[in-house]
Amino acid sequence: MTGRRFPAAVYARGSEPDARFTLANERTFLAWIRTALGLLACGIALELLGLDLHTGLRLAASLALVVSAVALPLLAWRDWMRTERALRSGDPLPSSPLGIMLALAVTVAGVLLLLALLLR
């Protein structure tokens, strides 16, 4: 039955780990998805509201949020797979660049918005 689980590249190796760890890994993945939805909503709202801000800076901040929202689920999926493989193989858990990526994206968007406020 294991061969029928998706993705086979994850489930074909190692042995079944404690369900608590697998479910925690899944909850982490879903938390990143929720974060991506929030970034997407903020990026779209920023542009659609048409706030009285410097247009180019507002657009750049919106794009930083939307691009991050598009990249985050793909990177979260990759991290989920890497972590699940490590759990199944008994290897140390891999590190993740998602936290720093998110921090940089929000910082860039925040700085752009700060400049847009100051230049209006």
N, C-alpha and C positions, 0 to 999 in steps of 0.2 A: 504494500500500500504506500510505502514511502516514496516510490518512484513517481507516483501520481501527484505529489504535492508540488506547488509552484512557489518559488523557482527551484527547479531540480538541481541547479548548481549549488544551492545552499543545503537542501535536504538530502542530497545523495552522499554526503560525507559525514563522518563521525557518528555519534550516537545521540539519542534524544536526551537533551538536558532537562534539568528540573523545570517544570512548567512555569514556575514563578519567574525565572530568569528570562524565558522566552516571552512571557507576557509583559514583563517590564520593558524589554527591548521593543516590543510592539507599541506599548504606550508612549515610549520616547519618540518613536517614529511618528505616531499620530499627533504628538505635541508639536513636532516640527511642521507637520501639515497645517495645524491650526495657526501656528505662527505665520506660515506663508500666506494663509488666507487673510490674516490681519494686515500683513504688509501690502498685499494686493488691494485690499479695501482702502487702506490709507493712501496708497499711491494714486488710485483712481479718484478718490474723493478730493484729494488735493488739486487735481487738474479740473475735475468737473465743477467744483465749487467756484472756480474762477476768482479766488481771493485777490484782493488788491495788493498783489506782491509783484516784484520784478519778474516778468514773464519767463525769461530764460532760466533764471535760478529756480523758479517754482517748477518749471518743466523738468529741469535736471534732477531736482529732489524727487519728483514724482517718478521719473524713470529709474532712479537708484532704487526706490522701493519696489517698483514693479519688476525690474530685472532680478532683484534679490528674491522676490516672491516666485518667480519662474524657476530660478536655479535651486532654491532651497529644497523642494520636494525630490528633485533628482539626486541631490547630494544626500538627503536624508535616507532615500532608498538604498543608495550605495552603502551608507553607514549601517543601516539595518542589516543588510546582507553580510557585511564584514563582521559585525558583532555576532550575528547568529552563527556564522561559520566558526568563529572563535569559541562560542559556547559549546557547539557540537563537537569540536575537536579538543576541547580542554586547553586551548591556547590562551595566553593573556589577551585581555580585551584591547582592541586597537584604539588609538586616540582619534579624535574627530576635529576637523577644522570648522565645523558648523558654528560653534559659539563665537569664534573670532570673526568669521565671515559676517555673521549677523551683527555683531558689535560694530564692525567697520561700515556696513551698509547704513545702519541707523545713525552712526556718527556723521557720515558723509551727508545724508539727507538732512540731519539736524543743522549742520554747519551751513549748507546751502540755504535752508529756510531762514536761518539767523541772518545771513547776508541779504537775503531777499527782503526781510523785514527792515533791516537797516537802510537799504537802498530804495525803499518805496517813496 
